[in-house]
Amino acid sequence: MTLMTRRSIVQNGYVVRDLDAAVAEWTRIAGIGPFLVTPPTEFEARYHGRPTMLRAQAALAQAGDLQIELIQPVGDGPSIYTEGFPHGGEGLHHVCMVVEELGSELARYDGLGIPVVLSAEYFGIRLAYLDARAALGSYLELVEDGPQIRGFYAAVRHAAEEWDGVTDPVRPLG
């Protein structure tokens, strides 16, 4: 499986103001799909070291070996998804790598001076966002390898492999 190789970037995540419009444009212009759309989701996280609720809705599609994630922040207030985009801006937010063990990777990046901005466990998937904007131009999302993340990525990939390029370009994730 080429998806989870050492140090591979497996996903680009983009913050968008209007998820439906962004999905339509990515499908029309880039020709990728189908996009699997989550309902608006809320889960506990640590943001800048403090407990918070992360609120967002996302749409995911596969483009070759790279997954595209479109994220629309939900609600008001500070968030990892609005921090880099003042006044409702949008654009590339993060690149994502799947790592063997999250704790050791966080220690390695800490040693490089790249701090953790957000950490969470989402449906059994451990993840963290690091502020690599000065060095890489975006946040870096690290996701710990395991059966849940492999199953999730496989579902998005399978939908793309089976897609005829026209039928149901937007589908609920589930």
PAPAMAR-582175 format. One record per atom (N, C-alpha, C): x, y, z; atom name. Coordinates in steps of 0.1 Angstrom, whole numbers. Example, Ala and Ser with C-alpha at 12.3 -4.5 7.8 and 13.67 -1.06 7.14 Angstrom:
node xx->132	yy->-57	zz->78	atome->N
node xx->123	yy->-45	zz->78	atome->CA
node xx->132	yy->-33	zz->78	atome->C
node xx->128	yy->-22	zz->71	atome->N
node xx->137	yy->-11	zz->71	atome->CA
node xx->129	yy->0	zz->79	atome->C
This chain:
node xx->9	yy->-12	zz->0	atome->N
node xx->0	yy->0	zz->0	atome->CA
node xx->9	yy->12	zz->0	atome->C
node xx->7	yy->21	zz->-10	atome->N
node xx->16	yy->33	zz->-11	atome->CA
node xx->11	yy->44	zz->-2	atome->C
node xx->-1	yy->43	zz->4	atome->N
node xx->-7	yy->53	zz->12	atome->CA
node xx->2	yy->57	zz->24	atome->C
node xx->6	yy->47	zz->32	atome->N
node xx->12	yy->50	zz->45	atome->CA
node xx->27	yy->47	zz->45	atome->C
node xx->35	yy->53	zz->36	atome->N
node xx->49	yy->51	zz->36	atome->CA
node xx->56	yy->61	zz->45	atome->C
node xx->67	yy->58	zz->49	atome->N
node xx->75	yy->67	zz->59	atome->CA
node xx->76	yy->81	zz->52	atome->C
node xx->72	yy->91	zz->59	atome->N
node xx->74	yy->105	zz->56	atome->CA
node xx->66	yy->109	zz->43	atome->C
node xx->56	yy->102	zz->39	atome->N
node xx->48	yy->106	zz->28	atome->CA
node xx->37	yy->116	zz->32	atome->C
node xx->35	yy->126	zz->24	atome->N
node xx->24	yy->135	zz->26	atome->CA
node xx->12	yy->128	zz->20	atome->C
node xx->2	yy->125	zz->28	atome->N
node xx->-10	yy->118	zz->23	atome->CA
node xx->-22	yy->126	zz->21	atome->C
node xx->-21	yy->139	zz->26	atome->N
node xx->-33	yy->147	zz->25	atome->CA
node xx->-29	yy->162	zz->25	atome->C
node xx->-36	yy->170	zz->17	atome->N
node xx->-36	yy->184	zz->18	atome->CA
node xx->-50	yy->189	zz->23	atome->C
node xx->-50	yy->197	zz->33	atome->N
node xx->-62	yy->202	zz->39	atome->CA
node xx->-64	yy->217	zz->36	atome->C
node xx->-76	yy->221	zz->31	atome->N
node xx->-78	yy->235	zz->28	atome->CA
node xx->-90	yy->240	zz->36	atome->C
node xx->-89	yy->251	zz->42	atome->N
node xx->-100	yy->258	zz->49	atome->CA
node xx->-108	yy->265	zz->38	atome->C
node xx->-121	yy->264	zz->39	atome->N
node xx->-130	yy->270	zz->29	atome->CA
node xx->-141	yy->277	zz->37	atome->C
node xx->-147	yy->287	zz->31	atome->N
node xx->-158	yy->295	zz->37	atome->CA
node xx->-171	yy->288	zz->34	atome->C
node xx->-173	yy->282	zz->22	atome->N
node xx->-185	yy->275	zz->18	atome->CA
node xx->-182	yy->261	zz->13	atome->C
node xx->-185	yy->251	zz->21	atome->N
node xx->-181	yy->238	zz->18	atome->CA
node xx->-187	yy->233	zz->5	atome->C
node xx->-200	yy->235	zz->3	atome->N
node xx->-207	yy->231	zz->-9	atome->CA
node xx->-201	yy->237	zz->-21	atome->C
node xx->-199	yy->250	zz->-21	atome->N
node xx->-193	yy->257	zz->-33	atome->CA
node xx->-179	yy->252	zz->-35	atome->C
node xx->-171	yy->250	zz->-25	atome->N
node xx->-157	yy->245	zz->-27	atome->CA
node xx->-157	yy->231	zz->-33	atome->C
node xx->-166	yy->222	zz->-28	atome->N
node xx->-167	yy->208	zz->-34	atome->CA
node xx->-171	yy->209	zz->-49	atome->C
node xx->-180	yy->218	zz->-52	atome->N
node xx->-185	yy->219	zz->-66	atome->CA
node xx->-173	yy->224	zz->-75	atome->C
node xx->-166	yy->233	zz->-70	atome->N
node xx->-154	yy->239	zz->-78	atome->CA
node xx->-143	yy->228	zz->-79	atome->C
node xx->-140	yy->221	zz->-69	atome->N
node xx->-129	yy->211	zz->-70	atome->CA
node xx->-134	yy->200	zz->-79	atome->C
node xx->-146	yy->196	zz->-79	atome->N
node xx->-151	yy->186	zz->-88	atome->CA
node xx->-151	yy->191	zz->-103	atome->C
node xx->-156	yy->203	zz->-105	atome->N
node xx->-157	yy->209	zz->-118	atome->CA
node xx->-143	yy->212	zz->-124	atome->C
node xx->-134	yy->218	zz->-116	atome->N
node xx->-121	yy->223	zz->-122	atome->CA
node xx->-111	yy->212	zz->-121	atome->C
node xx->-109	yy->205	zz->-110	atome->N
node xx->-99	yy->194	zz->-108	atome->CA
node xx->-103	yy->181	zz->-113	atome->C
node xx->-117	yy->179	zz->-114	atome->N
node xx->-122	yy->166	zz->-118	atome->CA
node xx->-121	yy->155	zz->-109	atome->C
node xx->-119	yy->158	zz->-96	atome->N
node xx->-118	yy->147	zz->-86	atome->CA
node xx->-131	yy->145	zz->-78	atome->C
node xx->-132	yy->134	zz->-73	atome->N
node xx->-144	yy->130	zz->-65	atome->CA
node xx->-145	yy->115	zz->-64	atome->C
node xx->-156	yy->111	zz->-59	atome->N
node xx->-166	yy->119	zz->-52	atome->CA
node xx->-161	yy->124	zz->-39	atome->C
node xx->-167	yy->135	zz->-34	atome->N
node xx->-163	yy->140	zz->-21	atome->CA
node xx->-173	yy->133	zz->-11	atome->C
node xx->-166	yy->128	zz->0	atome->N
node xx->-174	yy->122	zz->11	atome->CA
node xx->-175	yy->133	zz->22	atome->C
node xx->-187	yy->136	zz->26	atome->N
node xx->-189	yy->148	zz->34	atome->CA
node xx->-194	yy->143	zz->48	atome->C
node xx->-187	yy->149	zz->58	atome->N
node xx->-191	yy->146	zz->72	atome->CA
node xx->-202	yy->155	zz->76	atome->C
node xx->-210	yy->151	zz->86	atome->N
node xx->-219	yy->161	zz->92	atome->CA
node xx->-211	yy->171	zz->100	atome->C
node xx->-216	yy->183	zz->103	atome->N
node xx->-209	yy->191	zz->113	atome->CA
node xx->-205	yy->183	zz->125	atome->C
node xx->-192	yy->184	zz->129	atome->N
node xx->-187	yy->176	zz->139	atome->CA
node xx->-181	yy->184	zz->150	atome->C
node xx->-182	yy->179	zz->162	atome->N
node xx->-176	yy->186	zz->174	atome->CA
node xx->-169	yy->175	zz->182	atome->C
node xx->-157	yy->178	zz->186	atome->N
node xx->-149	yy->169	zz->195	atome->CA
node xx->-139	yy->176	zz->203	atome->C
node xx->-136	yy->170	zz->214	atome->N
node xx->-127	yy->176	zz->224	atome->CA
node xx->-113	yy->176	zz->218	atome->C
node xx->-105	yy->186	zz->222	atome->N
node xx->-91	yy->188	zz->217	atome->CA
node xx->-84	yy->196	zz->227	atome->C
node xx->-71	yy->197	zz->226	atome->N
node xx->-63	yy->207	zz->233	atome->CA
node xx->-57	yy->216	zz->223	atome->C
node xx->-61	yy->229	zz->224	atome->N
node xx->-57	yy->239	zz->215	atome->CA
node xx->-48	yy->249	zz->223	atome->C
node xx->-36	yy->251	zz->219	atome->N
node xx->-26	yy->259	zz->226	atome->CA
node xx->-26	yy->255	zz->240	atome->C
node xx->-27	yy->242	zz->243	atome->N
node xx->-25	yy->237	zz->256	atome->CA
node xx->-38	yy->237	zz->265	atome->C
node xx->-49	yy->242	zz->260	atome->N
node xx->-61	yy->243	zz->268	atome->CA
node xx->-72	yy->235	zz->262	atome->C
node xx->-80	yy->229	zz->270	atome->N
node xx->-92	yy->221	zz->265	atome->CA
node xx->-101	yy->230	zz->257	atome->C
node xx->-106	yy->225	zz->246	atome->N
node xx->-116	yy->232	zz->237	atome->CA
node xx->-124	yy->222	zz->230	atome->C
node xx->-134	yy->226	zz->223	atome->N
node xx->-142	yy->218	zz->214	atome->CA
node xx->-139	yy->223	zz->200	atome->C
node xx->-135	yy->213	zz->192	atome->N
node xx->-132	yy->216	zz->178	atome->CA
node xx->-144	yy->214	zz->170	atome->C
node xx->-148	yy->224	zz->162	atome->N
node xx->-161	yy->223	zz->154	atome->CA
node xx->-158	yy->226	zz->140	atome->C
node xx->-162	yy->216	zz->131	atome->N
node xx->-159	yy->218	zz->117	atome->CA
node xx->-168	yy->208	zz->109	atome->C
node xx->-169	yy->210	zz->96	atome->N
node xx->-175	yy->201	zz->87	atome->CA
node xx->-164	yy->199	zz->76	atome->C
node xx->-163	yy->186	zz->71	atome->N
node xx->-153	yy->184	zz->61	atome->CA
node xx->-158	yy->176	zz->49	atome->C
node xx->-151	yy->177	zz->38	atome->N
node xx->-154	yy->169	zz->26	atome->CA
node xx->-141	yy->163	zz->21	atome->C
node xx->-140	yy->150	zz->18	atome->N
node xx->-128	yy->144	zz->14	atome->CA
node xx->-129	yy->137	zz->1	atome->C
node xx->-118	yy->138	zz->-7	atome->N
node xx->-118	yy->131	zz->-20	atome->CA
node xx->-103	yy->126	zz->-22	atome->C
node xx->-102	yy->117	zz->-31	atome->N
node xx->-89	yy->112	zz->-34	atome->CA
node xx->-84	yy->117	zz->-48	atome->C
node xx->-72	yy->122	zz->-49	atome->N
node xx->-66	yy->126	zz->-61	atome->CA
node xx->-53	yy->119	zz->-63	atome->C
node xx->-54	yy->107	zz->-69	atome->N
node xx->-42	yy->98	zz->-70	atome->CA
node xx->-38	yy->93	zz->-57	atome->C
node xx->-26	yy->95	zz->-53	atome->N
node xx->-21	yy->91	zz->-39	atome->CA
node xx->-23	yy->102	zz->-29	atome->C
node xx->-29	yy->113	zz->-32	atome->N
node xx->-31	yy->124	zz->-23	atome->CA
node xx->-46	yy->126	zz->-20	atome->C
node xx->-49	yy->127	zz->-7	atome->N
node xx->-63	yy->130	zz->-3	atome->CA
node xx->-64	yy->145	zz->-2	atome->C
node xx->-76	yy->150	zz->-7	atome->N
node xx->-79	yy->164	zz->-5	atome->CA
node xx->-90	yy->165	zz->5	atome->C
node xx->-87	yy->173	zz->15	atome->N
node xx->-97	yy->176	zz->26	atome->CA
node xx->-101	yy->191	zz->25	atome->C
node xx->-114	yy->193	zz->24	atome->N
node xx->-119	yy->207	zz->25	atome->CA
node xx->-126	yy->208	zz->38	atome->C
node xx->-123	yy->219	zz->46	atome->N
node xx->-127	yy->220	zz->59	atome->CA
node xx->-134	yy->234	zz->61	atome->C
node xx->-147	yy->233	zz->66	atome->N
node xx->-154	yy->246	zz->68	atome->CA
node xx->-155	yy->247	zz->84	atome->C
node xx->-149	yy->257	zz->90	atome->N
node xx->-151	yy->259	zz->104	atome->CA
node xx->-166	yy->261	zz->107	atome->C
node xx->-170	yy->256	zz->119	atome->N
node xx->-184	yy->257	zz->123	atome->CA
node xx->-184	yy->265	zz->136	atome->C
node xx->-192	yy->276	zz->137	atome->N
node xx->-193	yy->284	zz->149	atome->CA
node xx->-183	yy->295	zz->149	atome->C
node xx->-184	yy->302	zz->160	atome->N
node xx->-175	yy->314	zz->162	atome->CA
node xx->-164	yy->310	zz->171	atome->C
node xx->-155	yy->319	zz->173	atome->N
node xx->-144	yy->317	zz->183	atome->CA
node xx->-132	yy->312	zz->176	atome->C
node xx->-121	yy->313	zz->184	atome->N
node xx->-108	yy->308	zz->178	atome->CA
node xx->-108	yy->293	zz->176	atome->C
node xx->-100	yy->290	zz->166	atome->N
node xx->-99	yy->276	zz->162	atome->CA
node xx->-87	yy->274	zz->153	atome->C
node xx->-82	yy->262	zz->153	atome->N
node xx->-70	yy->258	zz->145	atome->CA
node xx->-74	yy->261	zz->130	atome->C
node xx->-86	yy->261	zz->126	atome->N
node xx->-90	yy->263	zz->113	atome->CA
node xx->-92	yy->278	zz->109	atome->C
node xx->-93	yy->286	zz->119	atome->N
node xx->-94	yy->301	zz->116	atome->CA
node xx->-81	yy->308	zz->120	atome->C
node xx->-73	yy->302	zz->128	atome->N
node xx->-61	yy->309	zz->133	atome->CA
node xx->-52	yy->315	zz->122	atome->C
node xx->-50	yy->307	zz->111	atome->N
node xx->-41	yy->312	zz->101	atome->CA
node xx->-48	yy->320	zz->90	atome->C
node xx->-62	yy->321	zz->91	atome->N
node xx->-70	yy->328	zz->81	atome->CA
node xx->-78	yy->339	zz->88	atome->C
node xx->-73	yy->350	zz->91	atome->N
node xx->-81	yy->361	zz->97	atome->CA
node xx->-92	yy->366	zz->88	atome->C
node xx->-103	yy->370	zz->94	atome->N
node xx->-114	yy->376	zz->86	atome->CA
node xx->-120	yy->367	zz->76	atome->C
node xx->-122	yy->354	zz->79	atome->N
node xx->-129	yy->345	zz->71	atome->CA
node xx->-121	yy->340	zz->58	atome->C
node xx->-108	yy->342	zz->58	atome->N
node xx->-100	yy->338	zz->47	atome->CA
node xx->-100	yy->323	zz->45	atome->C
node xx->-94	yy->318	zz->34	atome->N
node xx->-94	yy->304	zz->30	atome->CA
node xx->-81	yy->301	zz->22	atome->C
node xx->-78	yy->288	zz->22	atome->N
node xx->-66	yy->284	zz->14	atome->CA
node xx->-60	yy->271	zz->21	atome->C
node xx->-48	yy->268	zz->16	atome->N
node xx->-41	yy->256	zz->21	atome->CA
node xx->-39	yy->258	zz->36	atome->C
node xx->-43	yy->249	zz->44	atome->N
node xx->-42	yy->249	zz->58	atome->CA
node xx->-31	yy->240	zz->63	atome->C
node xx->-31	yy->227	zz->59	atome->N
node xx->-21	yy->218	zz->64	atome->CA
node xx->-18	yy->207	zz->53	atome->C
node xx->-6	yy->201	zz->56	atome->N
node xx->-3	yy->189	zz->49	atome->CA
node xx->-3	yy->178	zz->60	atome->C
node xx->-6	yy->166	zz->57	atome->N
node xx->-8	yy->155	zz->67	atome->CA
node xx->1	yy->144	zz->64	atome->C
node xx->8	yy->139	zz->74	atome->N
node xx->16	yy->127	zz->73	atome->CA
node xx->11	yy->117	zz->84	atome->C
node xx->10	yy->104	zz->80	atome->N
node xx->7	yy->94	zz->90	atome->CA
node xx->20	yy->89	zz->95	atome->C
node xx->21	yy->88	zz->109	atome->N
node xx->34	yy->84	zz->115	atome->CA
node xx->31	yy->72	zz->124	atome->C
node xx->42	yy->64	zz->126	atome->N
node xx->41	yy->52	zz->133	atome->CA
node xx->36	yy->54	zz->148	atome->C
node xx->43	yy->63	zz->154	atome->N
node xx->39	yy->66	zz->169	atome->CA
node xx->40	yy->81	zz->171	atome->C
node xx->28	yy->86	zz->175	atome->N
node xx->27	yy->101	zz->176	atome->CA
node xx->36	yy->107	zz->186	atome->C
node xx->37	yy->101	zz->198	atome->N
node xx->45	yy->107	zz->209	atome->CA
node xx->59	yy->110	zz->205	atome->C
node xx->66	yy->100	zz->199	atome->N
node xx->80	yy->102	zz->195	atome->CA
node xx->81	yy->112	zz->184	atome->C
node xx->72	yy->113	zz->175	atome->N
node xx->72	yy->123	zz->164	atome->CA
node xx->70	yy->137	zz->170	atome->C
node xx->61	yy->138	zz->180	atome->N
node xx->60	yy->151	zz->186	atome->CA
node xx->72	yy->156	zz->193	atome->C
node xx->79	yy->146	zz->199	atome->N
node xx->92	yy->150	zz->206	atome->CA
node xx->102	yy->154	zz->196	atome->C
node xx->103	yy->147	zz->184	atome->N
node xx->112	yy->150	zz->174	atome->CA
node xx->110	yy->165	zz->168	atome->C
node xx->97	yy->168	zz->166	atome->N
node xx->94	yy->181	zz->161	atome->CA
node xx->96	yy->192	zz->171	atome->C
node xx->94	yy->189	zz->184	atome->N
node xx->96	yy->198	zz->194	atome->CA
node xx->111	yy->202	zz->194	atome->C
node xx->120	yy->192	zz->192	atome->N
node xx->134	yy->194	zz->192	atome->CA
node xx->138	yy->203	zz->180	atome->C
node xx->130	yy->203	zz->170	atome->N
node xx->132	yy->211	zz->158	atome->CA
node xx->126	yy->225	zz->160	atome->C
node xx->120	yy->228	zz->171	atome->N
node xx->114	yy->241	zz->174	atome->CA
node xx->100	yy->243	zz->167	atome->C
node xx->93	yy->232	zz->163	atome->N
node xx->80	yy->232	zz->157	atome->CA
node xx->70	yy->228	zz->167	atome->C
node xx->62	yy->238	zz->173	atome->N
node xx->53	yy->235	zz->184	atome->CA
node xx->40	yy->228	zz->180	atome->C
node xx->34	yy->221	zz->189	atome->N
node xx->21	yy->216	zz->188	atome->CA
node xx->11	yy->227	zz->190	atome->C
node xx->1	yy->228	zz->181	atome->N
node xx->-9	yy->238	zz->183	atome->CA
node xx->-22	yy->231	zz->188	atome->C
node xx->-25	yy->219	zz->183	atome->N
node xx->-37	yy->212	zz->187	atome->CA
node xx->-34	yy->197	zz->187	atome->C
node xx->-39	yy->191	zz->197	atome->N
node xx->-39	yy->176	zz->198	atome->CA
node xx->-52	yy->171	zz->202	atome->C
node xx->-56	yy->159	zz->196	atome->N
node xx->-69	yy->153	zz->199	atome->CA
node xx->-69	yy->139	zz->196	atome->C
node xx->-80	yy->132	zz->200	atome->N
node xx->-83	yy->119	zz->195	atome->CA
node xx->-97	yy->120	zz->189	atome->C
node xx->-98	yy->115	zz->177	atome->N
node xx->-110	yy->117	zz->169	atome->CA
node xx->-114	yy->103	zz->165	atome->C
node xx->-125	yy->97	zz->171	atome->N
node xx->-130	yy->84	zz->168	atome->CA
node xx->-119	yy->73	zz->169	atome->C
node xx->-110	yy->74	zz->179	atome->N
node xx->-99	yy->65	zz->181	atome->CA
node xx->-87	yy->68	zz->173	atome->C
node xx->-86	yy->79	zz->166	atome->N
node xx->-75	yy->83	zz->158	atome->CA
node xx->-68	yy->94	zz->165	atome->C
node xx->-55	yy->92	zz->169	atome->N
node xx->-47	yy->102	zz->176	atome->CA
node xx->-41	yy->111	zz->165	atome->C
node xx->-42	yy->125	zz->167	atome->N
node xx->-36	yy->134	zz->158	atome->CA
node xx->-31	yy->147	zz->165	atome->C
node xx->-23	yy->154	zz->158	atome->N
node xx->-18	yy->167	zz->162	atome->CA
node xx->-15	yy->176	zz->151	atome->C
node xx->-18	yy->189	zz->153	atome->N
node xx->-14	yy->199	zz->143	atome->CA
node xx->-2	yy->206	zz->149	atome->C
node xx->8	yy->208	zz->141	atome->N
node xx->20	yy->215	zz->145	atome->CA
node xx->22	yy->228	zz->136	atome->C
node xx->27	yy->239	zz->142	atome->N
node xx->28	yy->251	zz->135	atome->CA
node xx->41	yy->251	zz->127	atome->C
node xx->41	yy->246	zz->115	atome->N
node xx->52	yy->246	zz->106	atome->CA
node xx->51	yy->257	zz->95	atome->C
node xx->43	yy->267	zz->98	atome->N
node xx->40	yy->277	zz->87	atome->CA
node xx->53	yy->284	zz->83	atome->C
node xx->61	yy->288	zz->93	atome->N
node xx->73	yy->295	zz->89	atome->CA
node xx->83	yy->287	zz->81	atome->C
node xx->83	yy->274	zz->83	atome->N
node xx->93	yy->266	zz->76	atome->CA
node xx->86	yy->260	zz->63	atome->C
node xx->74	yy->256	zz->64	atome->N
node xx->68	yy->248	zz->53	atome->CA
node xx->56	yy->256	zz->46	atome->C
node xx->52	yy->267	zz->52	atome->N
node xx->41	yy->274	zz->46	atome->CA
node xx->27	yy->270	zz->50	atome->C
node xx->26	yy->260	zz->58	atome->N
node xx->13	yy->255	zz->63	atome->CA
node xx->15	yy->248	zz->77	atome->C
node xx->4	yy->244	zz->83	atome->N
node xx->5	yy->236	zz->94	atome->CA
node xx->9	yy->222	zz->90	atome->C
node xx->14	yy->214	zz->99	atome->N
node xx->17	yy->200	zz->96	atome->CA
node xx->8	yy->191	zz->105	atome->C
node xx->0	yy->183	zz->99	atome->N
node xx->-9	yy->174	zz->107	atome->CA
node xx->-2	yy->160	zz->108	atome->C
node xx->0	yy->155	zz->120	atome->N
node xx->5	yy->142	zz->122	atome->CA
node xx->-6	yy->133	zz->127	atome->C
node xx->-8	yy->122	zz->121	atome->N
node xx->-19	yy->112	zz->125	atome->CA
node xx->-12	yy->99	zz->127	atome->C
node xx->-15	yy->93	zz->139	atome->N
node xx->-9	yy->80	zz->143	atome->CA
node xx->-15	yy->69	zz->135	atome->C
node xx->-6	yy->61	zz->129	atome->N
node xx->-11	yy->49	zz->121	atome->CA
node xx->-19	yy->39	zz->130	atome->C
node xx->-28	yy->33	zz->124	atome->N
node xx->-36	yy->23	zz->131	atome->CA
node xx->-48	yy->19	zz->122	atome->C
node xx->-55	yy->9	zz->126	atome->N
node xx->-66	yy->4	zz->118	atome->CA
node xx->-77	yy->14	zz->114	atome->C
node xx->-80	yy->23	zz->124	atome->N
node xx->-91	yy->33	zz->121	atome->CA
node xx->-87	yy->42	zz->110	atome->C
node xx->-74	yy->48	zz->110	atome->N
node xx->-70	yy->57	zz->100	atome->CA
node xx->-68	yy->50	zz->86	atome->C
node xx->-63	yy->38	zz->87	atome->N
node xx->-62	yy->30	zz->74	atome->CA
node xx->-75	yy->27	zz->68	atome->C
node xx->-85	yy->24	zz->76	atome->N
node xx->-99	yy->21	zz->71	atome->CA
node xx->-105	yy->34	zz->65	atome->C
node xx->-103	yy->45	zz->72	atome->N
node xx->-108	yy->58	zz->67	atome->CA
node xx->-102	yy->61	zz->54	atome->C
node xx->-89	yy->61	zz->53	atome->N
node xx->-83	yy->64	zz->40	atome->CA
node xx->-87	yy->55	zz->29	atome->C
node xx->-88	yy->42	zz->32	atome->N
node xx->-92	yy->32	zz->23	atome->CA
node xx->-106	yy->35	zz->17	atome->C
node xx->-115	yy->39	zz->26	atome->N
node xx->-129	yy->42	zz->21	atome->CA
node xx->-129	yy->54	zz->12	atome->C
node xx->-121	yy->64	zz->14	atome->N
node xx->-121	yy->76	zz->5	atome->CA
node xx->-114	yy->71	zz->-8	atome->C
node xx->-104	yy->64	zz->-7	atome->N
node xx->-97	yy->59	zz->-20	atome->CA
node xx->-106	yy->50	zz->-28	atome->C
node xx->-113	yy->41	zz->-21	atome->N
node xx->-122	yy->31	zz->-28	atome->CA
node xx->-133	yy->39	zz->-35	atome->C
node xx->-139	yy->49	zz->-29	atome->N
node xx->-149	yy->57	zz->-35	atome->CA
node xx->-144	yy->63	zz->-48	atome->C
node xx->-132	yy->68	zz->-48	atome->N
node xx->-126	yy->75	zz->-60	atome->CA
node xx->-123	yy->64	zz->-71	atome->C
node xx->-119	yy->53	zz->-67	atome->N
node xx->-116	yy->42	zz->-77	atome->CA
node xx->-128	yy->37	zz->-84	atome->C
node xx->-140	yy->38	zz->-77	atome->N
node xx->-152	yy->33	zz->-82	atome->CA
node xx->-160	yy->43	zz->-89	atome->C
node xx->-156	yy->56	zz->-88	atome->N
node xx->-164	yy->67	zz->-93	atome->CA
node xx->-163	yy->68	zz->-108	atome->C
node xx->-174	yy->71	zz->-115	atome->N
node xx->-175	yy->72	zz->-129	atome->CA
node xx->-172	yy->87	zz->-134	atome->C
node xx->-170	yy->96	zz->-125	atome->N
node xx->-167	yy->109	zz->-128	atome->CA
node xx->-179	yy->118	zz->-129	atome->C
node xx->-191	yy->112	zz->-128	atome->N
node xx->-203	yy->120	zz->-129	atome->CA
node xx->-213	yy->118	zz->-118	atome->C
node xx->-216	yy->105	zz->-115	atome->N
node xx->-227	yy->101	zz->-106	atome->CA
node xx->-223	yy->104	zz->-92	atome->C
node xx->-233	yy->111	zz->-85	atome->N
node xx->-232	yy->114	zz->-71	atome->CA
node xx->-218	yy->119	zz->-67	atome->C
node xx->-214	yy->131	zz->-71	atome->N
node xx->-201	yy->136	zz->-68	atome->CA
node xx->-200	yy->141	zz->-53	atome->C
node xx->-211	yy->141	zz->-46	atome->N
node xx->-211	yy->145	zz->-32	atome->CA
node xx->-219	yy->134	zz->-25	atome->C
node xx->-213	yy->128	zz->-15	atome->N
node xx->-219	yy->116	zz->-8	atome->CA
node xx->-216	yy->118	zz->7	atome->C
node xx->-226	yy->114	zz->15	atome->N
node xx->-224	yy->114	zz->30	atome->CA
node xx->-213	yy->104	zz->34	atome->C
node xx->-205	yy->108	zz->43	atome->N
node xx->-195	yy->98	zz->48	atome->CA
node xx->-201	yy->90	zz->59	atome->C
node xx->-200	yy->77	zz->57	atome->N
node xx->-206	yy->68	zz->67	atome->CA
node xx->-206	yy->54	zz->63	atome->C
